[in-house]
Amino acid sequence: MTRSTLLLVLVASLAVASCGDDVATAERPADDAEFIAFERDFQGFQGWRKVDLGTRDDASIHTGGTRISFVNAALPPGSTVAPKGGIIVKVTGIDTAERRVFAMAKRGGTYNASGARGWEWFELDDSGDVPRISWRGLGPPNGETYAGGTECNTCHMAGAASDYVLGPELK
């Protein structure tokens, strides 16, 4: 083996070795970095901690019918404030033709600073193998019917004392 070939093999070996998955040496996000939820973060939500929200005849908020929430592991029972990465998925109208899946994810940082601080809202389509995000943001897109024509922050601002969560999901 020539000297240049040996040098090339050595450099290549070092490059491959440095690409290992050693988490301790991986760059970690800053503490003030926001959590951004992707579709993969909602995968398997039906296996998360389940919170029965009962049945509601009034369809003015979300959808009437049976309601269930699912809470990810970032929100352990007894939490009073959601940490970044906390996700709540609410399935409404389970026993109706208007079944819908909504979610809120705690981004943290300065996201939604004039609303439910740190929270991002979602509607999901869970008809396939992996939930798909139908919309996301500070509220539903223009023309989307939701909560009697209002937007997420309008109602959730009433829950400021419970980190903008209006149900028992943080209990």
N, C-alpha and C positions, 0 to 999 in steps of 0.2 A: 504494500500500500504506500502510495507516495505521501510525502509530507503534507501537501495541499489537500489531498483526499482525507487524510487523518484529521486535519484541522477542521475540515468541513463536517465530518462525522461528529467530532467533539462539539462543535457549535450547535449542530442540529440536536444532539442529545441533550445539551443544556437547555435549549429552547423548549423541547418537549417536556423535560422534567419540570421546568418552571411553569408549565401550563396545568399542573396537577390541580386537584380540587381541594387543596388545603384551605379550609375556611378561615383558619387563624391568620393567614397572610392575605386573604382577599380584602379588597377595599370595602369598608362598611359605610353605609350612608350616614350623614351627619344626624345628630339627635333631632335637629329641627327640620329634617327632610320629611316631606309629606309621603304618606302611604297612598299609592294609586292602585285601586282594585282593577283587576283584569278578569276576563271570563273564567280563567282557571281558578281564581279565588272564590268563586261561587260553586265550583264543582263539588258535588256530594253534599250540598247544603241540607238535604233531607236527613242526613245522618248526624247533624249537629244537635246540640241541646234544644229540645222542643218545648215551646211555651204555648199552651192552649189559650187562645184569646176568646173562645166562646163563639156564639152565633149572634149576628147583628141583623135586625130587620131593616135598619136604615142604611140605604146605599149611598148616602150623600158624601161619605168619606170613604175613599177607596171603592170597595164593592161590598154589598150586603152578603149575608150567608155566613158560613163557618169560616173562621179565621185561625190561622196558626202561624207562629213565628218560629224561626230557627236562628240560633245564636251561635256564632263560631267560638272557638276555644279562647280567643283573645279577650272574651268577655266572660270571665268565670262568674258563677252565681255569687251574689252579694256585692258585685261591683257597683259603685255609685257614679263613677266617671269612666267612660269608655276610653281605653288606650288607642293609640294609632293602630290600625289594622283590625279594630273591632268591626264586625259586620252583623247586621240583623236583616234577615230575609222574612218578609211577611207574605204569606199566601192567603188571598182573600177570595171569597165567593167559591169556596171549594166545592160546594154542592149546587152550584148554579152554572149557567152558560156564560156568565161574566167572570169566570175565574181569572185572576190576575196575580202576578208575582212582582212585588216591590222590594226594594232593599235600600239600606242606608249603610254607608261605610265611613268610618272615622279616618279621614285623611290627615287631620291635624294641621299644624302650621297655621297659616293665615287664610286657608281656604274657607270660603263662605263667611268671611269676617263680619258682614252686616246681617247675617241670618243665624242659622243654627251652627254656631262656630265649629269649624273643623269637619262638618258632615257633608257628604256628597250623596245625592239621591239617584236611584236607578229604577228602571222597570226591566224585568228579565223575561225572556221566553224560555221556558224549561220544557218545551215539547220534544226536544231531541235528547241525545245522550249527554250533551254538555250545555248548561244554561248559556244563552246568548244575551248580550246587553242590547235591549231595544232602544233605550235612551239613558243618558246619564247627565249629571250636572247639578246646577242650583235648583232645577225644577224641570218639569216636562217641557218638551218643545212646543212652540206655537201650534195651536190647532189640536193638541192632544187633550182629550177629556180626562180629567183627573180631579178627584176630591171635590166634586161639585163645581168645577171651573176655577178653583183656586190653585195655589202652588204650595209645595212642601213646606217652605219656611213659614208661611202664614200660620199654619196650625202648630208646627213643631216649636215655634217661639214660645208657646204657652208652657212648654216643658223645660224651660231654662234651668230650673232647680234640679232636674234629673238628667242633665246633659242632653236635653232636647229629645229624650226618648219618652214617648207618651204612654207606653204600656209597661208591663211588669218585667220586661226583658233584662233589666239591670238589677233585679231582685233575686 
